[in-house]
Amino acid sequence: MTRQSISADHLVFRLFQVIDSRSWAELGEVFTEDALYERPGYAPLEGLERIRHFYEHERIIVAGAHEVTQVTGASAAAACWGLFQGTSSDGEPLNEAFADTYLVREGKIEHRKTFFYRPAI
């Protein structure tokens, strides 16, 4: 499967597999080098290294898993929604509905924007 033909389902599945397994060295498999990630409560994360730093050092989540209930889109743009359940760094349980939108270039995410249904994680 070439980078151009990767489905939205596959890309979203791989993104959350990397995140949920805390495989930060593999973030480059799903994000472009110049990716932009917008997330509530944070200034936009610009570039793969900044995104990696966020996950390794700033994210308040220490464990958990995303359950994606729907993915829609094509090779250039996609969206998904689902539920995250896990634990925060202070030991609090997390249970948050979320939605993401993605712009994709050559099979990798160049822009991700996350939405929560309330001020959240």
RASULDA-V369453 format. One record per helix or strand of 2 or more residues. SS is the DSSP state (alpha for helix, beta for strand). FROM is the first residue (numbers start at 1). LEN is the number of residues. If there is no record, write none. Layout:
BEGIN
SS&FROM&LEN + SS&FROM&LEN
END
This chain:
BEGIN
alpha&3&3 + alpha&8&13 + alpha&24&6 + beta&31&8 + beta&45&2 + alpha&48&11 + beta&61&13 + beta&77&12 + beta&93&13 + beta&108&9
END
